[in-house]
Amino acid sequence: MNDEIRRRMFREMEQKAIFDEARDAAYNYADQALERNVFPTQEAIENLARFDQPLPEDPGDAHEILNQLNTFGSPATVAQIGGRYFGLVNGGIIPASLAVRWLTDFWDQNTPLYLSSPVASRLEEITEAWLRELFALPDSTVAGYVSGSSMSIFCGLAAARQRNFERLGWDINRKGFTDAPRLRVITGRQAHGTVSKAIALLGFGIDNVEWVDTDVQGRIATDAVPELDQSTILILQAGNVNSGAFDDFSTLCAKARQVGAWVHVDGAFGLWAAASQQLKYLTAGIELADSWSFDGHKTLNTPYDSGVIMCRDRAALVNALHASGAYIVYSDNRDGMLHTPEMSRRARVCELWAALKYLGKSGIDELVYGFHLRARQFAQELEQHGFEILNDVVFNQVLVACGSDTLTTETIKNIQQSGECWVGGTQWQQRSVIRVSVCSWATMPTDVSRSVKAFVDAREQARTTSV
């Protein structure tokens, strides 16, 4: 790097004007997020062509780069931090957690080892204890901080594979799958796609899964689960991605423990029901499982990149994920890489810690239960306007139909184009339906009523167009 570039970057760090500009742009975005179109306008989408440029030959100007991104990038974002985004289960963002994200981005910590970031190591330990307490999990449970549920499910099933092979006298790390005894994977037919992805990545083979039928709400049919044994990995759901339904953990986990089967609970957004006094009945029995995966950036409303794997069997998790090298110096303190597949990773635990500390037990309870209240309001107001509600609204998910599949599909399209709110479509019991996910602290009763009006207008527009 030539001296001119280096001097320029030193000046930028010292003068901080570029950071002031970024702050002002961020503040302006936040001011608009609650009232702007939830999905970008067509003009904003077309302006993304401004980024179609060849890689520059020479260094650029930081102010021009930031200005381009703010001018043409900000309008083309989806305003999911507002109160009217109900598409994917994308949480809002707690201000204190976002502020901590900003600070720790300046720290730029790499957190595989205590020696690479003592503060991250300590906060990982503290947050682990807080999460155990919130979810009432066994004292032996450890946490790994990963990017999201996709990776946390992978980690949980990797630990299960490690332990179950060991029980059968097989060292999977050294011997691999050649001549290995067979492990069984059992899960419901409505398991999330990330479960299938993890199964494939870990070499189990999707075609080898013992798929179990589900009931009308998407819960695994308890009586249809085959006999379990110590070669079995049973995957259950805390929150069906469409209906929000919860499996019968008490019954199935108890059966699994009797025979030494491993139970993993996919609780991406639903596991947080355990932190609500009014909703924790939904997660009764989860403490009997062996591993749990969930996100902070969904229900808890942390910034993105906040997945967690929790496992009661530390040795299984560590042995499945550990790495070695002459330059890796473990300590007597927490070395976070032992609980994750990653070595290099940012200090993502900080914003999770901040959200938990900011809200406290009562605030988390109110946040989680609030999503349920707004989902019930959504269902009730939509029913009053003649929409069909196809699921029992037990948590934060609402499935809506407009009669025919064609009318439902056209209504979804019109809602999305309106910019008033954002919802997605899905398939449910061989029908096209609208899927509403309530998961932002910013969603107020008025946001729900405003969004219901958008539903009504969109359906009327679809009816008019089809005539």
ChimeraX attribute file (.defattr): number of C-alpha atoms within 10 A of each C-alpha:
attribute: neighborCount
match mode: 1-to-1
recipient: residues
	/A:1	5
	/A:2	6
	/A:3	8
	/A:4	9
	/A:5	12
	/A:6	11
	/A:7	11
	/A:8	13
	/A:9	13
	/A:10	12
	/A:11	12
	/A:12	14
	/A:13	12
	/A:14	9
	/A:15	11
	/A:16	12
	/A:17	14
	/A:18	16
	/A:19	14
	/A:20	11
	/A:21	15
	/A:22	16
	/A:23	13
	/A:24	12
	/A:25	18
	/A:26	13
	/A:27	12
	/A:28	12
	/A:29	16
	/A:30	14
	/A:31	11
	/A:32	12
	/A:33	19
	/A:34	18
	/A:35	13
	/A:36	18
	/A:37	22
	/A:38	25
	/A:39	22
	/A:40	19
	/A:41	16
	/A:42	10
	/A:43	11
	/A:44	17
	/A:45	15
	/A:46	12
	/A:47	15
	/A:48	14
	/A:49	10
	/A:50	11
	/A:51	11
	/A:52	8
	/A:53	7
	/A:54	6
	/A:55	6
	/A:56	7
	/A:57	6
	/A:58	5
	/A:59	7
	/A:60	10
	/A:61	8
	/A:62	14
	/A:63	13
	/A:64	11
	/A:65	10
	/A:66	16
	/A:67	15
	/A:68	14
	/A:69	15
	/A:70	17
	/A:71	13
	/A:72	19
	/A:73	17
	/A:74	17
	/A:75	21
	/A:76	19
	/A:77	16
	/A:78	17
	/A:79	26
	/A:80	24
	/A:81	22
	/A:82	24
	/A:83	26
	/A:84	29
	/A:85	31
	/A:86	25
	/A:87	19
	/A:88	18
	/A:89	21
	/A:90	20
	/A:91	29
	/A:92	26
	/A:93	23
	/A:94	22
	/A:95	15
	/A:96	15
	/A:97	21
	/A:98	20
	/A:99	14
	/A:100	18
	/A:101	22
	/A:102	12
	/A:103	12
	/A:104	17
	/A:105	13
	/A:106	8
	/A:107	12
	/A:108	12
	/A:109	18
	/A:110	17
	/A:111	25
	/A:112	25
	/A:113	22
	/A:114	21
	/A:115	17
	/A:116	14
	/A:117	19
	/A:118	16
	/A:119	14
	/A:120	25
	/A:121	21
	/A:122	17
	/A:123	18
	/A:124	26
	/A:125	18
	/A:126	13
	/A:127	19
	/A:128	21
	/A:129	16
	/A:130	17
	/A:131	20
	/A:132	18
	/A:133	14
	/A:134	19
	/A:135	18
	/A:136	13
	/A:137	23
	/A:138	16
	/A:139	10
	/A:140	10
	/A:141	20
	/A:142	24
	/A:143	26
	/A:144	25
	/A:145	29
	/A:146	25
	/A:147	20
	/A:148	21
	/A:149	27
	/A:150	22
	/A:151	24
	/A:152	31
	/A:153	31
	/A:154	24
	/A:155	30
	/A:156	30
	/A:157	28
	/A:158	23
	/A:159	27
	/A:160	28
	/A:161	25
	/A:162	22
	/A:163	25
	/A:164	27
	/A:165	20
	/A:166	14
	/A:167	13
	/A:168	14
	/A:169	11
	/A:170	18
	/A:171	16
	/A:172	17
	/A:173	12
	/A:174	7
	/A:175	10
	/A:176	11
	/A:177	14
	/A:178	7
	/A:179	8
	/A:180	14
	/A:181	13
	/A:182	13
	/A:183	19
	/A:184	19
	/A:185	22
	/A:186	20
	/A:187	22
	/A:188	25
	/A:189	17
	/A:190	19
	/A:191	21
	/A:192	17
	/A:193	11
	/A:194	16
	/A:195	20
	/A:196	19
	/A:197	16
	/A:198	22
	/A:199	21
	/A:200	14
	/A:201	13
	/A:202	14
	/A:203	10
	/A:204	18
	/A:205	14
	/A:206	16
	/A:207	9
	/A:208	12
	/A:209	18
	/A:210	16
	/A:211	19
	/A:212	19
	/A:213	18
	/A:214	18
	/A:215	12
	/A:216	15
	/A:217	20
	/A:218	25
	/A:219	25
	/A:220	28
	/A:221	16
	/A:222	17
	/A:223	10
	/A:224	12
	/A:225	17
	/A:226	11
	/A:227	9
	/A:228	21
	/A:229	18
	/A:230	19
	/A:231	23
	/A:232	22
	/A:233	25
	/A:234	24
	/A:235	23
	/A:236	27
	/A:237	30
	/A:238	28
	/A:239	29
	/A:240	25
	/A:241	22
	/A:242	25
	/A:243	25
	/A:244	24
	/A:245	25
	/A:246	24
	/A:247	25
	/A:248	20
	/A:249	23
	/A:250	15
	/A:251	14
	/A:252	22
	/A:253	23
	/A:254	16
	/A:255	16
	/A:256	22
	/A:257	17
	/A:258	11
	/A:259	14
	/A:260	16
	/A:261	23
	/A:262	28
	/A:263	27
	/A:264	25
	/A:265	26
	/A:266	28
	/A:267	24
	/A:268	29
	/A:269	28
	/A:270	25
	/A:271	24
	/A:272	28
	/A:273	27
	/A:274	21
	/A:275	24
	/A:276	22
	/A:277	13
	/A:278	14
	/A:279	18
	/A:280	15
	/A:281	12
	/A:282	22
	/A:283	24
	/A:284	16
	/A:285	16
	/A:286	28
	/A:287	20
	/A:288	21
	/A:289	26
	/A:290	25
	/A:291	30
	/A:292	32
	/A:293	30
	/A:294	27
	/A:295	30
	/A:296	28
	/A:297	27
	/A:298	26
	/A:299	28
	/A:300	25
	/A:301	26
	/A:302	28
	/A:303	24
	/A:304	20
	/A:305	19
	/A:306	24
	/A:307	25
	/A:308	29
	/A:309	27
	/A:310	28
	/A:311	28
	/A:312	20
	/A:313	17
	/A:314	17
	/A:315	16
	/A:316	20
	/A:317	30
	/A:318	22
	/A:319	16
	/A:320	24
	/A:321	19
	/A:322	14
	/A:323	14
	/A:324	8
	/A:325	6
	/A:326	5
	/A:327	6
	/A:328	12
	/A:329	12
	/A:330	16
	/A:331	10
	/A:332	6
	/A:333	13
	/A:334	20
	/A:335	23
	/A:336	25
	/A:337	23
	/A:338	22
	/A:339	28
	/A:340	26
	/A:341	22
	/A:342	18
	/A:343	16
	/A:344	12
	/A:345	17
	/A:346	21
	/A:347	24
	/A:348	26
	/A:349	27
	/A:350	22
	/A:351	28
	/A:352	30
	/A:353	21
	/A:354	22
	/A:355	24
	/A:356	20
	/A:357	16
	/A:358	15
	/A:359	16
	/A:360	13
	/A:361	16
	/A:362	11
	/A:363	16
	/A:364	22
	/A:365	21
	/A:366	17
	/A:367	21
	/A:368	28
	/A:369	21
	/A:370	21
	/A:371	22
	/A:372	24
	/A:373	17
	/A:374	24
	/A:375	23
	/A:376	20
	/A:377	16
	/A:378	25
	/A:379	25
	/A:380	13
	/A:381	15
	/A:382	22
	/A:383	13
	/A:384	9
	/A:385	12
	/A:386	12
	/A:387	19
	/A:388	16
	/A:389	19
	/A:390	18
	/A:391	19
	/A:392	16
	/A:393	20
	/A:394	18
	/A:395	28
	/A:396	29
	/A:397	30
	/A:398	26
	/A:399	24
	/A:400	24
	/A:401	24
	/A:402	22
	/A:403	14
	/A:404	11
	/A:405	15
	/A:406	13
	/A:407	21
	/A:408	23
	/A:409	20
	/A:410	18
	/A:411	27
	/A:412	24
	/A:413	18
	/A:414	19
	/A:415	24
	/A:416	21
	/A:417	18
	/A:418	18
	/A:419	19
	/A:420	21
	/A:421	27
	/A:422	26
	/A:423	19
	/A:424	18
	/A:425	21
	/A:426	14
	/A:427	13
	/A:428	20
	/A:429	10
	/A:430	8
	/A:431	13
	/A:432	21
	/A:433	29
	/A:434	25
	/A:435	24
	/A:436	25
	/A:437	29
	/A:438	32
	/A:439	33
	/A:440	28
	/A:441	21
	/A:442	18
	/A:443	21
	/A:444	15
	/A:445	15
	/A:446	12
	/A:447	20
	/A:448	23
	/A:449	16
	/A:450	14
	/A:451	23
	/A:452	21
	/A:453	17
	/A:454	21
	/A:455	25
	/A:456	18
	/A:457	16
	/A:458	23
	/A:459	23
	/A:460	15
	/A:461	16
	/A:462	20
	/A:463	14
	/A:464	9
	/A:465	9
	/A:466	10
	/A:467	5
